[in-house]
Amino acid sequence: MHPQLADLPDDDDESRRADKLSGAWGRHPLLGRMYLPAYRAGTEKVAELRRRFSAQALLPVLYGCSGLVDVTTIERVLDQQSDGR
């Protein structure tokens, strides 16, 4: 198995995630309609970044060790670090 695939969620994680998305968050009158699309967009973005960057480069930035980042700024920070800036 590829090393980066070894830590992907298993079926139990997927069912817990589905429960979370369909539970109280999913039924919230304002946030419920935004929660699933935002969760999916974030999940897809992290998956894309994992394909493009090594875990050693990505994880510290993803977990805030290089300052505050969001879905629109994380790529800039990763690119700057790979350029040595």
C-alpha atoms as one frame of an Amber mdcrd trajectory, in Angstrom:
protein
   0.000   0.000   0.000   1.218   3.514  -0.808   2.419   5.244   2.409   0.095
   8.227   1.984  -2.907   5.945   1.523  -2.231   4.063   4.749  -3.652   6.865
   6.903  -6.807   7.515   4.888 -10.084   7.104   6.778 -11.619   3.665   6.891
 -15.311   2.812   6.606 -15.876   3.448  10.327 -14.561   7.003   9.910 -16.845
   7.484   6.923 -19.927   6.362   8.868 -19.018   8.656  11.797 -18.609  11.509
   9.350 -21.998  10.760   7.789 -23.604  10.707  11.244 -22.058  14.068  12.065
 -23.236  15.639   8.805 -26.772  14.342   9.195 -27.019  15.042  12.931 -27.555
  18.325  14.746 -25.240  20.254  12.428 -27.118  19.063   9.368 -30.466  20.032
  10.872 -29.408  23.511  12.024 -31.743  26.020  10.306 -28.959  28.385   9.149
 -25.733  26.419   9.176 -27.138  23.085   8.043 -27.378  24.046   4.381 -23.817
  25.395   4.380 -22.155  22.686   6.434 -22.007  19.850   3.919 -20.770  21.938
   0.946 -18.133  23.624   3.133 -17.037  20.299   4.638 -16.799  18.731   1.203
 -14.845  21.660  -0.246 -12.365  21.496   2.634 -11.984  17.736   2.338 -11.371
  17.984  -1.408  -8.859  20.827  -0.921  -6.866  18.864   1.659  -6.887  15.802
  -0.623  -5.566  17.941  -3.505  -2.844  19.437  -1.297  -1.830  15.966  -0.085
  -1.313  14.921  -3.698   0.768  18.023  -4.504   2.892  18.428  -1.366   4.773
  16.055   0.890   3.427  15.421   4.382   6.538  17.115   5.805   5.674  20.320
   3.922   1.886  20.220   4.266   1.141  19.151   7.826   2.937  21.981   9.692
   1.215  24.574   7.497  -2.159  22.835   7.741  -1.963  22.763  11.545  -0.954
  26.417  11.912   2.788  26.091  12.593   3.509  28.587   9.812   0.888  31.097
  10.883  -2.820  31.360  10.283  -3.953  29.993   6.915  -7.286  29.271   5.303
  -8.458  27.609   2.120  -7.471  30.662   0.063  -4.020  31.316   1.595  -2.616
  27.858   2.312  -1.339  27.322  -1.238   0.512  30.646  -1.202   2.264  29.722
   2.055   3.167  26.253   0.750   4.469  27.705  -2.517   6.552  30.296  -0.658
   8.066  27.611   1.541   8.887  25.406  -1.450  10.543  28.414  -3.144  12.618
  28.967  -0.010  11.144  32.385   0.855
